[in-house]
């Protein structure tokens, strides 16, 4: 199926046919992760771990079940999540004294323990993260990686002595996001969410959105400033040097498997997946191209090249199945392998390999004595090309709008005074979502598209996935 003909159907076909997910599990929205999809997700997780670990965050694991009384301590939080919660009320034949819920997010699981861990200023800052599954009762049509009920989730939680230190943490989180997005070759916008769309219990929320090929925005991450909104109800206080007792200031940073969904949607083509080299389960495919009378020699020499490439640290696969080379090429192209090495009689006789890029199908000759640099340079260039292509596509879907009606597919920028009544009116008249105001982008003087008040405020309006 052509991606441009029916993006939604193309997406479903690509993720299922290439074994990224299997939707046949008998609970809607709780999908099986086959090897290829799970390995890709683990590689995304390894990038996140690297970024957190480099900055002194420590990986932890908290239990899945949360007691109802802990969940209810922050009123805005329970109001925001109550309709999405899965409840556990029985253990065997016994009714539980306190109902338990499957974590929709982990604030209410972690913060009772934070109040035990943190006693004095010497315990701060606290920086932890975990990669776990969360559960939310998604009522809209489910879609692999994008709208599911069991979510692979990455969440960072921090505690600080002051609001200023928490703000510094959020700036660091933005740097982490930049590095992760570059590895995944994803363009994105950081948008401060509206008051009615921020994370329940947060002072403010930054949403991280990317633009899909069908012109719909997809939130792939979020960063939240909590100030003391959770620390006071959960009694997370620390003792200052002067003996005074103060609540900590908190932040969180969340990402989910939607990042994998964005990689599939943005980089794939009519053939299938194109996976960035940093997260591709197979970075380099080695294929022998035998000819009559030389098949054994060619396959043996190709195997040596496979061993050499593997020893250089590249994730490599050797395909010597007894099928036509063209069938092998197509099979692995659909799975998005960034680089294919073809080894036939001429290559062996002349001491080179033919490298074929997945993104452009360009063929490059690499001398057999220069495999590390040759392959490394090509993979780096593939990543740069994917990011550049995605950025160009996203930039073509940004528009200035002078009224909410008739918004286009993509990001629509319009003047907004910032008031909720005007924002809700924009959403109603546009049929889209007011994502918020872009971070780091200045607006020019204009008039609010609803009330006409002079303003330099910007609204980003888009239809969402």
Secondary structure, 3 states (H helix, E strand, C coil): CCCCCCHHHHHHHHHHHCCCCECCCCCCCCCECCHHHHHHHHHHHHHHHHHHHHCCCEECCCCCEEEHHHHCCCHHHHHHHHHHCCEEEEECCEEEEEEEEECCCCHHHHHHHHHHHCCEHHHCCEEEEEEEEEECCCCCCCECCCECCEEEEEEEEEEECCHHHHHHHHHHHHHHHHHHHHHHCCCCEEEECCCCCCCCCCCEEEEEEEECCCCCEEEEEEEEEEECCCCCCCCCEEECCCCCEEECEEEEEEEECHHHHHHHHHHCCCCCCCCCHHHCCCCEEEEECCCCCCHHHHHHHHHHHHHHHHHCCCCEEEECCCCCHHHHHHHHHHCCCCEEEEECHHHHHHCEEEEEECCCCCEEEEEHHHHHHHHHHHHHHHHHHHHHHHHHHHHCCEEECCCCCCCCCCEEEEECCCCHHHHHHHHHHHCCEEEEEECCCCCCCEECCCCCCEECCEEEEECEC
